[in-house]
Amino acid sequence: MQKIKFFEGGGVPLEMHKVKIVQKLDLIPVEERVKAVNEAGNNTFLLQNRDIFLDMLTDSGVNAMSDNQLAAMMVADDSYAGSETFYRFEKKVQEVFGMKYFLPAHQGRACEHIIAKTFVNPGDVIPMNYHFTTTKAHISLMGGSVLEIHEPEALEVESTSPFKGNMSIKLLEEAIAKNSVPFVRIETGTNLIGGQPHSLQNLKDVYKVCKKNNIPLVFDASLLADNLYFIKTREEKYKNTNIRDITREIADNTDLIYFSARKLGHARGGGMVTNNQEVFNKLRDFIPLYEGFMTYGGMSVREMEAIAVGLEETMDFGMISQGPNFIEYMVNKLKAKGVPVVTPAGGLGCHLDAKKFVPHVPQTEYPAGALASALFIAGGIRGMERGTISEQRDEKGNETFANMELLRLALPRRVFTLSQVEYAIDRICWLYQNRDLVGGLSFTDEPPILRFFLGRLAPVSDWQKNLAKKFRADFGDSL
């Protein structure tokens, strides 16, 4: 988004696009919202879309497509093998990242599955700047473990540090010296600590350590678009560098890149790319087994056409700045009203600090999950719990408490209007004023792996009915 000055001062993020297709939304009454969230087991993943007003669960596969993406989908070559669509997609990936060997997969976690099966053995330790839920699960299933080696500021909810996603070089060197390390992983735009970026200099420093120890550096580029924006705007050395050149410099300092195109590319798919033919050959054998043939990898050819266009559009600074600008606007407005949020504003979404929002709810009663349930009741807004529910129990069945208890409110690219963001801010502020009414949750059905997707919980008291009653008293007949 270009810098545009308002004549009368102030101003808001100005969308550099126009809306051409719309989808109708409904806002059901607060009493029905209480019923809906309980039928969903107080798990926002299990809510039915017809009951949701603003869906801020994720930016995965729900970003708005451009007119050029939709047009490209109409020329797809629908062949099982040898599709021209695949070769167009492959060529664009090679061009953007400057890497030779590309493997398609249906989404990011499919890449993680194949990478873990290829490289992880029992007892292995994988250092990373921060884990992601599915990454950790795939590594754990292969008998490995994750070692988070971030800098201290990564876990400071309120901070001025521009790159809280940086990896500690000192701790990385110590980890390599003490453990069997098959690869090191960097996640761009760290998901679970508020979408916080890493610097390009930090990536280069990590790569230097990996090269010295002959260990591959694996780069999760799913949230690359946001991190590119932050490198250009926060890292002094790159303020005059274009996005395409920053992307190539990132790729030059990694050995294997994988991505979910549900985020990077704004369609539905994914893939892995490398310059190492030996690595390519090892990964390749799993594609036909788990994903499909080599020229579609579990994806629709229409989606591949859209991803190819989306990757090119990601090289446009005006396009990739829309999300971070909207998120920063929301974070700053909430912070000004005293609502606890993760700062500085990161990518992916606005993150509420549940520990400070509802400090009376203990971690044993899942404050971030409770806050997600409460916000749906307050405004029909679906967010995602990123706290202890998103962790998994240890081998003895003990709860693993998250470092942070966050409610993530994702802002999919080019989906919401500023008035909808203002509505969300209003309902969050009302909820914060009535936060003492929010109580905890307890599991009634707890799957052993990735429980945040399918687990069901119940309120520990009748706090939800009391919250709805207060809403009705304050808002009258309003929804």
Secondary structure as UniProt FT lines:
FT   TURN            7..8
FT   HELIX           30..39
FT   TURN            40..42
FT   HELIX           44..46
FT   HELIX           49..51
FT   STRAND          54..55
FT   HELIX           67..72
FT   HELIX           73..75
FT   HELIX           84..97
FT   STRAND          101..105
FT   HELIX           108..119
FT   TURN            122..123
FT   STRAND          125..128
FT   HELIX           133..141
FT   TURN            142..143
FT   STRAND          145..148
FT   HELIX           152..155
FT   TURN            164..165
FT   HELIX           169..178
FT   STRAND          184..187
FT   TURN            188..189
FT   TURN            191..194
FT   HELIX           200..212
FT   TURN            213..214
FT   STRAND          217..220
FT   TURN            222..223
FT   HELIX           224..234
FT   HELIX           236..238
FT   TURN            239..240
FT   HELIX           243..252
FT   STRAND          256..260
FT   TURN            261..265
FT   STRAND          270..274
FT   HELIX           277..284
FT   TURN            285..286
FT   HELIX           287..291
FT   TURN            294..298
FT   HELIX           301..313
FT   TURN            314..315
FT   HELIX           317..320
FT   HELIX           322..336
FT   TURN            337..338
FT   STRAND          349..353
FT   HELIX           354..357
FT   TURN            359..360
FT   HELIX           363..365
FT   HELIX           367..379
FT   STRAND          381..382
FT   STRAND          384..386
FT   HELIX           388..390
FT   TURN            395..396
FT   STRAND          406..410
FT   TURN            413..415
FT   HELIX           418..433
FT   HELIX           435..437
FT   STRAND          441..445
FT   HELIX           451..454
FT   STRAND          456..459
FT   HELIX           463..475
FT   TURN            476..477
//
